[in-house]
Amino acid sequence: MVKLNRIYTRTGDDGTTGLVDGSRCPKHSARIHAMGLVDEANSAIGLAICAIEEEAERALLIRVQNDLFDLGADLATPAEDADFTPSEMVLRIVPQQPEWIEMQIDALNQRLEPLTSFVLPGGSEAAARIHVARAATRAAERAMVALCAETPVNPAALAYVNRLSDLLFVLARVANEDGRADVTWVPGANR
């Protein structure tokens, strides 16, 4: 259980932050950048939840927000010898988490109008907010892939963030009257 008595510790005043294993990492590092973008995506999802009326979709995204805290913990725990085995002391994204997202995508996608064009980010306020969260999730994914160039990253965590942007795309379409109110791209419309 997490217990926070004080919000400020002053330990980061030197430009470093603590990782789960007790080591310190520069705040400008690829690891901290990826963790920060995961936090931004989670915040964007929180904003999107405020505009979603359907309780099932709200609950789904609240579950995702919890998973994104797991993802942050995963990224904050450097792996020794690329060992991403979860344990009681090491929180890792596990393959079942991206698989759960795939099941949600499949279920939601069944009710959508077929795509006939690319979808512009917009339509309803809820859809627009979800698209912002989707774009933030893609940024987090790019940062995690960049981190992979320096150090191993949990493959299940990478799969999770990749699937999440797909889920958010589908949820944005759901928020646009199951795709009926999508705003579609018209190539070359303004030439």
Biotite code that builds the C-alpha atoms (Angstrom):
import biotite.structure as struc

atoms = struc.array([
    struc.Atom([0.000, 0.000, 0.000], chain_id="A", res_id=1, res_name="MET", atom_name="CA", element="C"),
    struc.Atom([1.194, 3.489, -0.816], chain_id="A", res_id=2, res_name="VAL", atom_name="CA", element="C"),
    struc.Atom([1.269, 5.973, 2.036], chain_id="A", res_id=3, res_name="LYS", atom_name="CA", element="C"),
    struc.Atom([2.113, 9.607, 1.315], chain_id="A", res_id=4, res_name="LEU", atom_name="CA", element="C"),
    struc.Atom([2.420, 11.827, 4.358], chain_id="A", res_id=5, res_name="ASN", atom_name="CA", element="C"),
    struc.Atom([4.442, 14.572, 2.677], chain_id="A", res_id=6, res_name="ARG", atom_name="CA", element="C"),
    struc.Atom([4.093, 15.647, -0.920], chain_id="A", res_id=7, res_name="ILE", atom_name="CA", element="C"),
    struc.Atom([7.473, 17.328, -1.170], chain_id="A", res_id=8, res_name="TYR", atom_name="CA", element="C"),
    struc.Atom([10.703, 15.590, -0.201], chain_id="A", res_id=9, res_name="THR", atom_name="CA", element="C"),
    struc.Atom([13.338, 17.974, -1.624], chain_id="A", res_id=10, res_name="ARG", atom_name="CA", element="C"),
    struc.Atom([15.285, 14.954, -2.897], chain_id="A", res_id=11, res_name="THR", atom_name="CA", element="C"),
    struc.Atom([14.631, 15.968, -6.516], chain_id="A", res_id=12, res_name="GLY", atom_name="CA", element="C"),
    struc.Atom([16.047, 19.461, -6.127], chain_id="A", res_id=13, res_name="ASP", atom_name="CA", element="C"),
    struc.Atom([19.301, 18.236, -7.677], chain_id="A", res_id=14, res_name="ASP", atom_name="CA", element="C"),
    struc.Atom([17.550, 17.308, -10.951], chain_id="A", res_id=15, res_name="GLY", atom_name="CA", element="C"),
    struc.Atom([17.198, 13.600, -10.219], chain_id="A", res_id=16, res_name="THR", atom_name="CA", element="C"),
    struc.Atom([14.289, 11.417, -9.219], chain_id="A", res_id=17, res_name="THR", atom_name="CA", element="C"),
    struc.Atom([14.124, 8.127, -7.365], chain_id="A", res_id=18, res_name="GLY", atom_name="CA", element="C"),
    struc.Atom([13.275, 4.839, -9.036], chain_id="A", res_id=19, res_name="LEU", atom_name="CA", element="C"),
    struc.Atom([11.604, 1.839, -7.431], chain_id="A", res_id=20, res_name="VAL", atom_name="CA", element="C"),
    struc.Atom([14.922, 0.031, -6.897], chain_id="A", res_id=21, res_name="ASP", atom_name="CA", element="C"),
    struc.Atom([16.274, 2.988, -4.888], chain_id="A", res_id=22, res_name="GLY", atom_name="CA", element="C"),
    struc.Atom([18.557, 4.282, -7.642], chain_id="A", res_id=23, res_name="SER", atom_name="CA", element="C"),
    struc.Atom([18.363, 7.887, -8.829], chain_id="A", res_id=24, res_name="ARG", atom_name="CA", element="C"),
    struc.Atom([17.851, 8.961, -12.414], chain_id="A", res_id=25, res_name="CYS", atom_name="CA", element="C"),
    struc.Atom([18.220, 12.368, -14.119], chain_id="A", res_id=26, res_name="PRO", atom_name="CA", element="C"),
    struc.Atom([14.843, 13.979, -14.707], chain_id="A", res_id=27, res_name="LYS", atom_name="CA", element="C"),
    struc.Atom([15.815, 14.581, -18.344], chain_id="A", res_id=28, res_name="HIS", atom_name="CA", element="C"),
    struc.Atom([16.458, 10.872, -19.027], chain_id="A", res_id=29, res_name="SER", atom_name="CA", element="C"),
    struc.Atom([14.541, 8.804, -21.575], chain_id="A", res_id=30, res_name="ALA", atom_name="CA", element="C"),
    struc.Atom([13.061, 6.738, -18.724], chain_id="A", res_id=31, res_name="ARG", atom_name="CA", element="C"),
    struc.Atom([11.616, 9.752, -16.917], chain_id="A", res_id=32, res_name="ILE", atom_name="CA", element="C"),
    struc.Atom([10.433, 11.244, -20.220], chain_id="A", res_id=33, res_name="HIS", atom_name="CA", element="C"),
    struc.Atom([8.489, 8.037, -20.976], chain_id="A", res_id=34, res_name="ALA", atom_name="CA", element="C"),
    struc.Atom([7.046, 7.966, -17.455], chain_id="A", res_id=35, res_name="MET", atom_name="CA", element="C"),
    struc.Atom([6.002, 11.604, -17.779], chain_id="A", res_id=36, res_name="GLY", atom_name="CA", element="C"),
    struc.Atom([4.224, 11.010, -21.077], chain_id="A", res_id=37, res_name="LEU", atom_name="CA", element="C"),
    struc.Atom([2.379, 8.019, -19.597], chain_id="A", res_id=38, res_name="VAL", atom_name="CA", element="C"),
    struc.Atom([1.249, 10.392, -16.828], chain_id="A", res_id=39, res_name="ASP", atom_name="CA", element="C"),
    struc.Atom([0.135, 12.954, -19.443], chain_id="A", res_id=40, res_name="GLU", atom_name="CA", element="C"),
    struc.Atom([-1.861, 10.273, -21.273], chain_id="A", res_id=41, res_name="ALA", atom_name="CA", element="C"),
    struc.Atom([-3.464, 9.233, -17.986], chain_id="A", res_id=42, res_name="ASN", atom_name="CA", element="C"),
    struc.Atom([-4.388, 12.854, -17.254], chain_id="A", res_id=43, res_name="SER", atom_name="CA", element="C"),
    struc.Atom([-5.889, 13.248, -20.732], chain_id="A", res_id=44, res_name="ALA", atom_name="CA", element="C"),
    struc.Atom([-7.946, 10.110, -20.132], chain_id="A", res_id=45, res_name="ILE", atom_name="CA", element="C"),
    struc.Atom([-9.152, 11.607, -16.845], chain_id="A", res_id=46, res_name="GLY", atom_name="CA", element="C"),
    struc.Atom([-10.301, 14.706, -18.708], chain_id="A", res_id=47, res_name="LEU", atom_name="CA", element="C"),
    struc.Atom([-12.050, 12.549, -21.310], chain_id="A", res_id=48, res_name="ALA", atom_name="CA", element="C"),
    struc.Atom([-13.901, 10.628, -18.583], chain_id="A", res_id=49, res_name="ILE", atom_name="CA", element="C"),
    struc.Atom([-15.483, 13.912, -17.468], chain_id="A", res_id=50, res_name="CYS", atom_name="CA", element="C"),
    struc.Atom([-17.271, 14.183, -20.845], chain_id="A", res_id=51, res_name="ALA", atom_name="CA", element="C"),
    struc.Atom([-18.386, 10.555, -21.160], chain_id="A", res_id=52, res_name="ILE", atom_name="CA", element="C"),
    struc.Atom([-21.956, 9.852, -20.135], chain_id="A", res_id=53, res_name="GLU", atom_name="CA", element="C"),
    struc.Atom([-22.067, 6.058, -20.449], chain_id="A", res_id=54, res_name="GLU", atom_name="CA", element="C"),
    struc.Atom([-21.086, 4.381, -17.190], chain_id="A", res_id=55, res_name="GLU", atom_name="CA", element="C"),
    struc.Atom([-19.610, 1.313, -18.930], chain_id="A", res_id=56, res_name="ALA", atom_name="CA", element="C"),
    struc.Atom([-17.166, 3.430, -20.936], chain_id="A", res_id=57, res_name="GLU", atom_name="CA", element="C"),
    struc.Atom([-16.295, 5.512, -17.875], chain_id="A", res_id=58, res_name="ARG", atom_name="CA", element="C"),
    struc.Atom([-15.581, 2.346, -15.869], chain_id="A", res_id=59, res_name="ALA", atom_name="CA", element="C"),
    struc.Atom([-13.473, 0.945, -18.701], chain_id="A", res_id=60, res_name="LEU", atom_name="CA", element="C"),
    struc.Atom([-11.312, 4.086, -18.767], chain_id="A", res_id=61, res_name="LEU", atom_name="CA", element="C"),
    struc.Atom([-10.989, 4.192, -14.984], chain_id="A", res_id=62, res_name="ILE", atom_name="CA", element="C"),
    struc.Atom([-9.630, 0.653, -15.171], chain_id="A", res_id=63, res_name="ARG", atom_name="CA", element="C"),
    struc.Atom([-7.204, 1.847, -17.869], chain_id="A", res_id=64, res_name="VAL", atom_name="CA", element="C"),
    struc.Atom([-6.091, 4.708, -15.622], chain_id="A", res_id=65, res_name="GLN", atom_name="CA", element="C"),
    struc.Atom([-5.239, 2.196, -12.912], chain_id="A", res_id=66, res_name="ASN", atom_name="CA", element="C"),
    struc.Atom([-3.303, 0.130, -15.456], chain_id="A", res_id=67, res_name="ASP", atom_name="CA", element="C"),
    struc.Atom([-1.373, 3.247, -16.478], chain_id="A", res_id=68, res_name="LEU", atom_name="CA", element="C"),
    struc.Atom([-0.205, 3.643, -12.886], chain_id="A", res_id=69, res_name="PHE", atom_name="CA", element="C"),
    struc.Atom([0.971, 0.012, -13.122], chain_id="A", res_id=70, res_name="ASP", atom_name="CA", element="C"),
    struc.Atom([2.754, 0.958, -16.348], chain_id="A", res_id=71, res_name="LEU", atom_name="CA", element="C"),
    struc.Atom([4.438, 3.898, -14.622], chain_id="A", res_id=72, res_name="GLY", atom_name="CA", element="C"),
    struc.Atom([5.619, 1.580, -11.850], chain_id="A", res_id=73, res_name="ALA", atom_name="CA", element="C"),
    struc.Atom([6.888, -0.871, -14.476], chain_id="A", res_id=74, res_name="ASP", atom_name="CA", element="C"),
    struc.Atom([8.880, 1.880, -16.201], chain_id="A", res_id=75, res_name="LEU", atom_name="CA", element="C"),
    struc.Atom([10.193, 3.111, -12.830], chain_id="A", res_id=76, res_name="ALA", atom_name="CA", element="C"),
    struc.Atom([11.624, -0.343, -12.100], chain_id="A", res_id=77, res_name="THR", atom_name="CA", element="C"),
    struc.Atom([14.791, -0.998, -14.121], chain_id="A", res_id=78, res_name="PRO", atom_name="CA", element="C"),
    struc.Atom([15.074, -4.631, -15.166], chain_id="A", res_id=79, res_name="ALA", atom_name="CA", element="C"),
    struc.Atom([18.150, -6.689, -14.462], chain_id="A", res_id=80, res_name="GLU", atom_name="CA", element="C"),
    struc.Atom([19.040, -8.864, -17.450], chain_id="A", res_id=81, res_name="ASP", atom_name="CA", element="C"),
    struc.Atom([15.718, -7.953, -19.112], chain_id="A", res_id=82, res_name="ALA", atom_name="CA", element="C"),
    struc.Atom([13.807, -9.877, -16.447], chain_id="A", res_id=83, res_name="ASP", atom_name="CA", element="C"),
    struc.Atom([10.246, -8.591, -16.527], chain_id="A", res_id=84, res_name="PHE", atom_name="CA", element="C"),
    struc.Atom([8.775, -11.227, -14.247], chain_id="A", res_id=85, res_name="THR", atom_name="CA", element="C"),
    struc.Atom([6.260, -9.672, -11.870], chain_id="A", res_id=86, res_name="PRO", atom_name="CA", element="C"),
    struc.Atom([6.446, -10.534, -8.199], chain_id="A", res_id=87, res_name="SER", atom_name="CA", element="C"),
    struc.Atom([5.024, -9.380, -4.921], chain_id="A", res_id=88, res_name="GLU", atom_name="CA", element="C"),
    struc.Atom([7.742, -6.713, -4.803], chain_id="A", res_id=89, res_name="MET", atom_name="CA", element="C"),
    struc.Atom([7.966, -5.850, -8.528], chain_id="A", res_id=90, res_name="VAL", atom_name="CA", element="C"),
    struc.Atom([4.915, -4.510, -10.347], chain_id="A", res_id=91, res_name="LEU", atom_name="CA", element="C"),
    struc.Atom([4.961, -5.264, -14.073], chain_id="A", res_id=92, res_name="ARG", atom_name="CA", element="C"),
    struc.Atom([2.416, -5.080, -16.859], chain_id="A", res_id=93, res_name="ILE", atom_name="CA", element="C"),
    struc.Atom([1.502, -8.676, -17.683], chain_id="A", res_id=94, res_name="VAL", atom_name="CA", element="C"),
    struc.Atom([0.342, -10.060, -21.062], chain_id="A", res_id=95, res_name="PRO", atom_name="CA", element="C"),
    struc.Atom([-3.240, -10.395, -19.788], chain_id="A", res_id=96, res_name="GLN", atom_name="CA", element="C"),
    struc.Atom([-3.529, -6.596, -19.602], chain_id="A", res_id=97, res_name="GLN", atom_name="CA", element="C"),
    struc.Atom([-3.054, -5.887, -23.345], chain_id="A", res_id=98, res_name="PRO", atom_name="CA", element="C"),
    struc.Atom([-5.158, -8.984, -24.076], chain_id="A", res_id=99, res_name="GLU", atom_name="CA", element="C"),
    struc.Atom([-7.994, -7.463, -22.016], chain_id="A", res_id=100, res_name="TRP", atom_name="CA", element="C"),
    struc.Atom([-7.744, -4.302, -24.115], chain_id="A", res_id=101, res_name="ILE", atom_name="CA", element="C"),
    struc.Atom([-8.000, -6.383, -27.300], chain_id="A", res_id=102, res_name="GLU", atom_name="CA", element="C"),
    struc.Atom([-11.210, -7.963, -25.979], chain_id="A", res_id=103, res_name="MET", atom_name="CA", element="C"),
    struc.Atom([-12.650, -4.506, -25.261], chain_id="A", res_id=104, res_name="GLN", atom_name="CA", element="C"),
    struc.Atom([-11.731, -3.289, -28.749], chain_id="A", res_id=105, res_name="ILE", atom_name="CA", element="C"),
    struc.Atom([-13.353, -6.319, -30.371], chain_id="A", res_id=106, res_name="ASP", atom_name="CA", element="C"),
    struc.Atom([-16.560, -5.924, -28.359], chain_id="A", res_id=107, res_name="ALA", atom_name="CA", element="C"),
    struc.Atom([-16.869, -2.182, -28.987], chain_id="A", res_id=108, res_name="LEU", atom_name="CA", element="C"),
    struc.Atom([-15.917, -2.402, -32.656], chain_id="A", res_id=109, res_name="ASN", atom_name="CA", element="C"),
    struc.Atom([-18.886, -4.708, -33.370], chain_id="A", res_id=110, res_name="GLN", atom_name="CA", element="C"),
    struc.Atom([-21.325, -1.858, -32.800], chain_id="A", res_id=111, res_name="ARG", atom_name="CA", element="C"),
    struc.Atom([-19.534, 0.703, -34.992], chain_id="A", res_id=112, res_name="LEU", atom_name="CA", element="C"),
    struc.Atom([-20.397, 1.843, -38.480], chain_id="A", res_id=113, res_name="GLU", atom_name="CA", element="C"),
    struc.Atom([-17.742, 0.597, -40.926], chain_id="A", res_id=114, res_name="PRO", atom_name="CA", element="C"),
    struc.Atom([-14.983, 3.084, -41.753], chain_id="A", res_id=115, res_name="LEU", atom_name="CA", element="C"),
    struc.Atom([-15.043, 4.546, -45.250], chain_id="A", res_id=116, res_name="THR", atom_name="CA", element="C"),
    struc.Atom([-12.404, 7.235, -44.648], chain_id="A", res_id=117, res_name="SER", atom_name="CA", element="C"),
    struc.Atom([-9.931, 8.374, -42.040], chain_id="A", res_id=118, res_name="PHE", atom_name="CA", element="C"),
    struc.Atom([-11.609, 10.001, -39.041], chain_id="A", res_id=119, res_name="VAL", atom_name="CA", element="C"),
    struc.Atom([-10.752, 13.546, -38.017], chain_id="A", res_id=120, res_name="LEU", atom_name="CA", element="C"),
    struc.Atom([-10.282, 14.068, -34.272], chain_id="A", res_id=121, res_name="PRO", atom_name="CA", element="C"),
    struc.Atom([-13.583, 15.621, -33.259], chain_id="A", res_id=122, res_name="GLY", atom_name="CA", element="C"),
    struc.Atom([-17.302, 15.217, -33.454], chain_id="A", res_id=123, res_name="GLY", atom_name="CA", element="C"),
    struc.Atom([-18.679, 15.288, -29.932], chain_id="A", res_id=124, res_name="SER", atom_name="CA", element="C"),
    struc.Atom([-16.808, 16.830, -27.013], chain_id="A", res_id=125, res_name="GLU", atom_name="CA", element="C"),
    struc.Atom([-16.261, 13.375, -25.519], chain_id="A", res_id=126, res_name="ALA", atom_name="CA", element="C"),
    struc.Atom([-14.836, 12.061, -28.796], chain_id="A", res_id=127, res_name="ALA", atom_name="CA", element="C"),
    struc.Atom([-12.523, 15.065, -29.146], chain_id="A", res_id=128, res_name="ALA", atom_name="CA", element="C"),
    struc.Atom([-11.215, 14.576, -25.611], chain_id="A", res_id=129, res_name="ARG", atom_name="CA", element="C"),
    struc.Atom([-10.692, 10.861, -26.232], chain_id="A", res_id=130, res_name="ILE", atom_name="CA", element="C"),
    struc.Atom([-8.749, 11.689, -29.405], chain_id="A", res_id=131, res_name="HIS", atom_name="CA", element="C"),
    struc.Atom([-6.497, 14.001, -27.349], chain_id="A", res_id=132, res_name="VAL", atom_name="CA", element="C"),
    struc.Atom([-5.908, 11.075, -24.970], chain_id="A", res_id=133, res_name="ALA", atom_name="CA", element="C"),
    struc.Atom([-5.191, 8.820, -27.962], chain_id="A", res_id=134, res_name="ARG", atom_name="CA", element="C"),
    struc.Atom([-2.588, 11.259, -29.306], chain_id="A", res_id=135, res_name="ALA", atom_name="CA", element="C"),
    struc.Atom([-1.017, 11.545, -25.828], chain_id="A", res_id=136, res_name="ALA", atom_name="CA", element="C"),
    struc.Atom([-0.884, 7.748, -25.630], chain_id="A", res_id=137, res_name="THR", atom_name="CA", element="C"),
    struc.Atom([0.916, 7.591, -28.990], chain_id="A", res_id=138, res_name="ARG", atom_name="CA", element="C"),
    struc.Atom([3.473, 10.099, -27.662], chain_id="A", res_id=139, res_name="ALA", atom_name="CA", element="C"),
    struc.Atom([4.001, 7.901, -24.600], chain_id="A", res_id=140, res_name="ALA", atom_name="CA", element="C"),
    struc.Atom([4.456, 4.884, -26.864], chain_id="A", res_id=141, res_name="GLU", atom_name="CA", element="C"),
    struc.Atom([7.087, 6.708, -28.938], chain_id="A", res_id=142, res_name="ARG", atom_name="CA", element="C"),
    struc.Atom([8.942, 7.660, -25.764], chain_id="A", res_id=143, res_name="ALA", atom_name="CA", element="C"),
    struc.Atom([8.854, 4.066, -24.541], chain_id="A", res_id=144, res_name="MET", atom_name="CA", element="C"),
    struc.Atom([10.220, 2.838, -27.875], chain_id="A", res_id=145, res_name="VAL", atom_name="CA", element="C"),
    struc.Atom([12.996, 5.451, -27.606], chain_id="A", res_id=146, res_name="ALA", atom_name="CA", element="C"),
    struc.Atom([13.779, 4.139, -24.113], chain_id="A", res_id=147, res_name="LEU", atom_name="CA", element="C"),
    struc.Atom([14.177, 0.673, -25.672], chain_id="A", res_id=148, res_name="CYS", atom_name="CA", element="C"),
    struc.Atom([17.199, 2.012, -27.559], chain_id="A", res_id=149, res_name="ALA", atom_name="CA", element="C"),
    struc.Atom([18.931, 2.527, -24.200], chain_id="A", res_id=150, res_name="GLU", atom_name="CA", element="C"),
    struc.Atom([17.650, -0.238, -21.982], chain_id="A", res_id=151, res_name="THR", atom_name="CA", element="C"),
    struc.Atom([15.228, -3.162, -22.119], chain_id="A", res_id=152, res_name="PRO", atom_name="CA", element="C"),
    struc.Atom([11.539, -2.336, -21.706], chain_id="A", res_id=153, res_name="VAL", atom_name="CA", element="C"),
    struc.Atom([8.892, -4.877, -20.765], chain_id="A", res_id=154, res_name="ASN", atom_name="CA", element="C"),
    struc.Atom([7.366, -6.204, -24.035], chain_id="A", res_id=155, res_name="PRO", atom_name="CA", element="C"),
    struc.Atom([3.935, -6.475, -22.372], chain_id="A", res_id=156, res_name="ALA", atom_name="CA", element="C"),
    struc.Atom([4.158, -2.784, -21.425], chain_id="A", res_id=157, res_name="ALA", atom_name="CA", element="C"),
    struc.Atom([4.913, -1.865, -25.038], chain_id="A", res_id=158, res_name="LEU", atom_name="CA", element="C"),
    struc.Atom([2.004, -4.003, -26.243], chain_id="A", res_id=159, res_name="ALA", atom_name="CA", element="C"),
    struc.Atom([-0.271, -2.402, -23.648], chain_id="A", res_id=160, res_name="TYR", atom_name="CA", element="C"),
    struc.Atom([0.407, 1.177, -24.710], chain_id="A", res_id=161, res_name="VAL", atom_name="CA", element="C"),
    struc.Atom([0.102, 0.241, -28.399], chain_id="A", res_id=162, res_name="ASN", atom_name="CA", element="C"),
    struc.Atom([-3.279, -1.425, -27.861], chain_id="A", res_id=163, res_name="ARG", atom_name="CA", element="C"),
    struc.Atom([-4.444, 1.435, -25.662], chain_id="A", res_id=164, res_name="LEU", atom_name="CA", element="C"),
    struc.Atom([-4.253, 3.964, -28.487], chain_id="A", res_id=165, res_name="SER", atom_name="CA", element="C"),
    struc.Atom([-6.347, 1.593, -30.615], chain_id="A", res_id=166, res_name="ASP", atom_name="CA", element="C"),
    struc.Atom([-8.912, 1.299, -27.811], chain_id="A", res_id=167, res_name="LEU", atom_name="CA", element="C"),
    struc.Atom([-9.092, 5.069, -27.505], chain_id="A", res_id=168, res_name="LEU", atom_name="CA", element="C"),
    struc.Atom([-9.676, 5.402, -31.256], chain_id="A", res_id=169, res_name="PHE", atom_name="CA", element="C"),
    struc.Atom([-12.571, 2.945, -31.029], chain_id="A", res_id=170, res_name="VAL", atom_name="CA", element="C"),
    struc.Atom([-13.974, 4.672, -27.923], chain_id="A", res_id=171, res_name="LEU", atom_name="CA", element="C"),
    struc.Atom([-13.887, 8.029, -29.722], chain_id="A", res_id=172, res_name="ALA", atom_name="CA", element="C"),
    struc.Atom([-15.983, 6.489, -32.480], chain_id="A", res_id=173, res_name="ARG", atom_name="CA", element="C"),
    struc.Atom([-18.368, 5.064, -29.855], chain_id="A", res_id=174, res_name="VAL", atom_name="CA", element="C"),
    struc.Atom([-18.683, 8.574, -28.397], chain_id="A", res_id=175, res_name="ALA", atom_name="CA", element="C"),
    struc.Atom([-19.636, 9.792, -31.888], chain_id="A", res_id=176, res_name="ASN", atom_name="CA", element="C"),
    struc.Atom([-22.895, 7.855, -31.924], chain_id="A", res_id=177, res_name="GLU", atom_name="CA", element="C"),
    struc.Atom([-21.159, 4.563, -32.703], chain_id="A", res_id=178, res_name="ASP", atom_name="CA", element="C"),
    struc.Atom([-19.395, 6.141, -35.657], chain_id="A", res_id=179, res_name="GLY", atom_name="CA", element="C"),
    struc.Atom([-22.484, 7.714, -37.221], chain_id="A", res_id=180, res_name="ARG", atom_name="CA", element="C"),
    struc.Atom([-21.342, 11.218, -36.160], chain_id="A", res_id=181, res_name="ALA", atom_name="CA", element="C"),
    struc.Atom([-17.668, 10.760, -37.050], chain_id="A", res_id=182, res_name="ASP", atom_name="CA", element="C"),
    struc.Atom([-16.112, 13.665, -38.929], chain_id="A", res_id=183, res_name="VAL", atom_name="CA", element="C"),
    struc.Atom([-14.284, 12.111, -41.864], chain_id="A", res_id=184, res_name="THR", atom_name="CA", element="C"),
    struc.Atom([-11.299, 13.315, -43.819], chain_id="A", res_id=185, res_name="TRP", atom_name="CA", element="C"),
    struc.Atom([-11.981, 14.484, -47.375], chain_id="A", res_id=186, res_name="VAL", atom_name="CA", element="C"),
    struc.Atom([-8.631, 14.266, -49.189], chain_id="A", res_id=187, res_name="PRO", atom_name="CA", element="C"),
    struc.Atom([-7.748, 17.444, -51.063], chain_id="A", res_id=188, res_name="GLY", atom_name="CA", element="C"),
    struc.Atom([-11.016, 19.155, -50.074], chain_id="A", res_id=189, res_name="ALA", atom_name="CA", element="C"),
    struc.Atom([-9.461, 22.594, -49.761], chain_id="A", res_id=190, res_name="ASN", atom_name="CA", element="C"),
    struc.Atom([-7.252, 22.738, -52.861], chain_id="A", res_id=191, res_name="ARG", atom_name="CA", element="C"),
])
